[in-house]
């Protein structure tokens, strides 16, 4: 962690230097997770953090945690127990923003009055994982894949989507993974609703399990489909063609590529493999991941470049099928990380990709 922190502080100092700043205020949960590996939330539903971090970027960078009296003891004992930081602790009824520095030398990733907006530069700095973070992400993705396999094996026809979601949540939590997103689609509901929050609908022919699972701030995105009755030859062919579409996204995910050009390559693959030219209009195709399920839904006009250490998660979908992975971008190309050897796979464009699990 010490080596990582030195690297991360150097990146932040470079951002500050580029803008003529001496202090950075970090308020975005994704940035705080990147810097500390800590869980910065209390309710998982809120895109706000229970702490802010002030980074003094002068000669010897120092970190000051600004939080309230409720959270400070827990953060000291658990999330930040191994980190050397200063503390500013506010009463729980006070506005934390009042304790944050302002002025011409201050920038922030979620700026308030008197702060320079440097969110784009900080997002770019955290987009490149360190070696230790990449290893942690590999473990997160492997454990998430195993959790989905275990949950799928426990699903039964007649079970509600809620019950299937409960199985998935339990398998994730048992592996110290936080369910950031949980979707379940019974039968053909995934063809109608691309974000199928669980309902009382009952499983009959198949189930699609989807999750975004988090540990140490890093997120794995997973989709798997189990069929209780054999799919038709037409359905199997459609799923295989969708894997060919995914291959176009993966093939284009190279260091230096504009993420919009990656999307354009994937978009072009839909009609090339027999799907409607506008199929991609029905659902976002993914984008940068790592510290968020998606930083933003990438589209052909997106200009941010992929770098070595970037994380991308693509999720093409069509004809009632969906495929999803979390990949680390390397100099040798994208490395898919969501893999469980117990789940059936098929080789597509030289990569092992998840097949349908058919009873």
HELIX and SHEET records of a PDB file:
HELIX    1   1 UNK A    2  UNK A   18  1                                  17    
HELIX    2   2 UNK A   29  UNK A   36  1                                   8    
HELIX    3   3 UNK A   69  UNK A   74  1                                   6    
HELIX    4   4 UNK A   75  UNK A   79  3                                   5    
HELIX    5   5 UNK A   96  UNK A   99  5                                   4    
HELIX    6   6 UNK A  119  UNK A  126  1                                   8    
HELIX    7   7 UNK A  131  UNK A  154  1                                  24    
HELIX    8   8 UNK A  161  UNK A  174  1                                  14    
HELIX    9   9 UNK A  189  UNK A  192  1                                   4    
HELIX   10  10 UNK A  233  UNK A  252  1                                  20    
HELIX   11  11 UNK A  259  UNK A  272  1                                  14    
HELIX   12  12 UNK A  279  UNK A  282  5                                   4    
SHEET    1   A 6 UNK A  86  UNK A  90  0                                        
SHEET    2   A 6 UNK A  62  UNK A  68  1                                        
SHEET    3   A 6 UNK A  51  UNK A  56 -1                                        
SHEET    4   A 6 UNK A  23  UNK A  26 -1                                        
SHEET    5   A 6 UNK A 106  UNK A 108  1                                        
SHEET    6   A 6 UNK A 116  UNK A 117  1                                        
SHEET    1   B 4 UNK A 178  UNK A 186  0                                        
SHEET    2   B 4 UNK A 206  UNK A 215 -1                                        
SHEET    3   B 4 UNK A 218  UNK A 227 -1                                        
SHEET    4   B 4 UNK A 357  UNK A 358  1                                        
SHEET    1   C 4 UNK A 286  UNK A 288  0                                        
SHEET    2   C 4 UNK A 311  UNK A 314 -1                                        
SHEET    3   C 4 UNK A 325  UNK A 330 -1                                        
SHEET    4   C 4 UNK A 333  UNK A 336 -1                                        
SHEET    1   D 2 UNK A 317  UNK A 318  0                                        
SHEET    2   D 2 UNK A 321  UNK A 322 -1                                        
SHEET    1   E 2 UNK A 345  UNK A 348  0                                        
SHEET    2   E 2 UNK A 351  UNK A 354 -1                                        
END                                                                             
